[in-house]
Amino acid sequence: MTAPLSFDVHRPRALTEALDLLDEYGATARVIAGGTDLLPKLRNGRLSPEHLVSLGRVGELDGIEETGDGALVIGAATRLFDVQRHPLVRKRLPALHHACSVMATVQIRNMGTVAGNLANGSPCADTSAPLLVYGATLEVARRDGHREIPVGAFHKGPGSVDLASGELIVAIRVPPVPAGSGSAYQRISARSRVDMAAAGVAGLVTLDGDGRVAEARIGLSAVSPTPTRCPEAESLLTGQVPDAPLLERAAREAAEEAKPIDDVRATAAYRRHVVFVMANRVLTTCVARASAGAGGGTP
Ligand SMILES: Cc1cc2nc3c(=O)[nH]c(=O)nc-3n(C[C@H](O)[C@H](O)[C@H](O)COP(=O)(O)OP(=O)(O)OC[C@H]3O[C@@H](n4cnc5c(N)ncnc54)[C@H](O)[C@@H]3O)c2cc1C
């Protein structure tokens, strides 16, 4: 028979209170947001903290705000469902909107958060590739200070992120998307729809006044030890007219830059192939959205 779980649950009502608790209990404490990743780990014994610090009642961490410069700041306790349905996310960040619309199940999206999705450290996290291409940063606080980390530097390896004990993610800041941009995300799970992705591809393409690519960003998840960009594929596109043969070449290059493994979800060969297929579709969608002025550029 398994031993009953034993920990104290703290429900602070203010961020300062949460940070004091994390400071006091140090490595014996864990933050809990929606609990959709954490609770299964407690049940199967992979984690056994003595204290859980819940963000559920910290109202100042819940919600999405636009700053004066047009950035969107997503509070760490904002549910995936609320991110998905926010009008500015739908309009300006279609890749993130799509990720939050298709991942997991309705029940999980009603509980889980973007911050929890990232802090869990999974290379398969669906929000990671969109946030990579949007150049998002994480605002991290501890009792006596705070710092900012680009999403691209946050993941250290499978299950490992750049967070020390006593720290928590306060918000995810997504800078304004350049005018003339289009963005998109696709993911595939090879076993069933309700499963972690076997591969995910996000893209953002910005066109200049002549219809050439001013900047391209491609983000991959689930096909390398951490979510990653594709610098070679991106530079193939930069300065060029984005016709179909070029997009296909860039998608092939992105597949070459992936470092997939065989695991229970898919083989490395399958993953590399679907990265090519999805990157081609994602880039095509990005260019179409950028050309139509419907791709998320901040007005
Ligand atoms: C059935 C099922 C299907 C799923 N499908 C998907 C899927 O398709 N795609 C996908 O990406 N994920 C999926 N998940 C995983 C999970 O739902 C998501 O990762 C979710 O976004 C986690 O958010 P949460 O708020 O529940 O995190 P929690 O479970 O509360 O926390 C996860 C981790 O992050 C830490 N943490 C949480 N918030 C903070 C913070 N603000 N600061 C510091 N640390 C923090 C916690 O201490 C913990 O280590 C699925 C889970 C289940 C159970």
The ligand as an SDF file (V2000), in Angstrom:
LIG
                    3D

 53 58  0  0  0  0  0  0  0  0999 V2000
   -4.0100   14.6660  -19.1240 C   0  0  0  0  0  0  0  0  0  0  0  0
   -2.9280   15.6880  -19.3260 C   0  0  0  0  0  0  0  0  0  0  0  0
   -2.6610   16.1410  -20.6020 C   0  0  0  0  0  0  0  0  0  0  0  0
   -1.6570   17.1100  -20.8010 C   0  0  0  0  0  0  0  0  0  0  0  0
   -1.4240   17.5050  -22.0840 N   0  0  0  0  0  0  0  0  0  0  0  0
   -0.4680   18.4460  -22.3140 C   0  0  0  0  0  0  0  0  0  0  0  0
   -0.2030   18.8690  -23.6480 C   0  0  0  0  0  0  0  0  0  0  0  0
   -0.8460   18.4440  -24.6180 O   0  0  0  0  0  0  0  0  0  0  0  0
    0.7900   19.7860  -23.8350 N   0  0  0  0  0  0  0  0  0  0  0  0
    1.5210   20.2780  -22.7860 C   0  0  0  0  0  0  0  0  0  0  0  0
    2.4200   21.0990  -23.0210 O   0  0  0  0  0  0  0  0  0  0  0  0
    1.2890   19.8920  -21.5130 N   0  0  0  0  0  0  0  0  0  0  0  0
    0.3160   18.9880  -21.2440 C   0  0  0  0  0  0  0  0  0  0  0  0
    0.0830   18.5670  -19.9600 N   0  0  0  0  0  0  0  0  0  0  0  0
    0.9200   19.0890  -18.8770 C   0  0  0  0  0  0  0  0  0  0  0  0
    0.3120   20.2520  -18.0540 C   0  0  0  0  0  0  0  0  0  0  0  0
   -1.0760   20.2580  -18.0660 O   0  0  0  0  0  0  0  0  0  0  0  0
    0.8360   21.6210  -18.5190 C   0  0  0  0  0  0  0  0  0  0  0  0
    2.2430   21.6130  -18.5090 O   0  0  0  0  0  0  0  0  0  0  0  0
    0.3020   22.7990  -17.6770 C   0  0  0  0  0  0  0  0  0  0  0  0
    0.4560   23.9860  -18.4030 O   0  0  0  0  0  0  0  0  0  0  0  0
    1.0280   22.9260  -16.3310 C   0  0  0  0  0  0  0  0  0  0  0  0
    0.5540   24.0830  -15.6540 O   0  0  0  0  0  0  0  0  0  0  0  0
    0.1110   24.0220  -14.1220 P   0  0  0  0  0  0  0  0  0  0  0  0
   -0.3030   25.4000  -13.7580 O   0  0  0  0  0  0  0  0  0  0  0  0
   -0.8860   22.9520  -13.8860 O   0  0  0  0  0  0  0  0  0  0  0  0
    1.4720   23.6380  -13.4080 O   0  0  0  0  0  0  0  0  0  0  0  0
    1.7680   22.9320  -11.9550 P   0  0  0  0  0  0  0  0  0  0  0  0
    1.3920   21.4990  -12.0950 O   0  0  0  0  0  0  0  0  0  0  0  0
    1.0330   23.7160  -10.9140 O   0  0  0  0  0  0  0  0  0  0  0  0
    3.2820   23.1660  -11.8580 O   0  0  0  0  0  0  0  0  0  0  0  0
    4.2000   22.5250  -12.7520 C   0  0  0  0  0  0  0  0  0  0  0  0
    5.6350   22.8230  -12.2850 C   0  0  0  0  0  0  0  0  0  0  0  0
    5.8930   24.1970  -12.4210 O   0  0  0  0  0  0  0  0  0  0  0  0
    6.1880   24.8010  -11.1500 C   0  0  0  0  0  0  0  0  0  0  0  0
    5.5170   26.1020  -11.1800 N   0  0  0  0  0  0  0  0  0  0  0  0
    4.2120   26.3520  -11.5030 C   0  0  0  0  0  0  0  0  0  0  0  0
    4.0070   27.6790  -11.5260 N   0  0  0  0  0  0  0  0  0  0  0  0
    5.1740   28.2730  -11.1970 C   0  0  0  0  0  0  0  0  0  0  0  0
    5.5940   29.6360  -11.0540 C   0  0  0  0  0  0  0  0  0  0  0  0
    4.7590   30.6660  -11.2660 N   0  0  0  0  0  0  0  0  0  0  0  0
    6.8740   29.8800  -10.7070 N   0  0  0  0  0  0  0  0  0  0  0  0
    7.7470   28.8630  -10.5040 C   0  0  0  0  0  0  0  0  0  0  0  0
    7.4180   27.5490  -10.6290 N   0  0  0  0  0  0  0  0  0  0  0  0
    6.1400   27.2720  -10.9770 C   0  0  0  0  0  0  0  0  0  0  0  0
    5.6640   23.8360  -10.1060 C   0  0  0  0  0  0  0  0  0  0  0  0
    6.3900   23.9190   -8.8910 O   0  0  0  0  0  0  0  0  0  0  0  0
    5.8830   22.5050  -10.8090 C   0  0  0  0  0  0  0  0  0  0  0  0
    7.2230   22.1060  -10.6940 O   0  0  0  0  0  0  0  0  0  0  0  0
   -0.9140   17.6190  -19.7070 C   0  0  0  0  0  0  0  0  0  0  0  0
   -1.2030   17.1590  -18.4120 C   0  0  0  0  0  0  0  0  0  0  0  0
   -2.1750   16.2090  -18.2090 C   0  0  0  0  0  0  0  0  0  0  0  0
   -2.4590   15.7320  -16.8080 C   0  0  0  0  0  0  0  0  0  0  0  0
  1  2  1  0
  2  3  1  0
  2 52  2  0
  3  4  2  0
  4  5  1  0
  4 50  1  0
  5  6  2  0
  6  7  1  0
  6 13  1  0
  7  8  2  0
  7  9  1  0
  9 10  1  0
 10 11  2  0
 10 12  1  0
 12 13  2  0
 13 14  1  0
 14 15  1  0
 14 50  1  0
 15 16  1  0
 16 17  1  0
 16 18  1  0
 18 19  1  0
 18 20  1  0
 20 21  1  0
 20 22  1  0
 22 23  1  0
 23 24  1  0
 24 25  2  0
 24 26  1  0
 24 27  1  0
 27 28  1  0
 28 29  2  0
 28 30  1  0
 28 31  1  0
 31 32  1  0
 32 33  1  0
 33 34  1  0
 33 48  1  0
 34 35  1  0
 35 36  1  0
 35 46  1  0
 36 37  1  0
 36 45  1  0
 37 38  2  0
 38 39  1  0
 39 40  1  0
 39 45  2  0
 40 41  1  0
 40 42  2  0
 42 43  1  0
 43 44  2  0
 44 45  1  0
 46 47  1  0
 46 48  1  0
 48 49  1  0
 50 51  2  0
 51 52  1  0
 52 53  1  0
M  END
$$$$
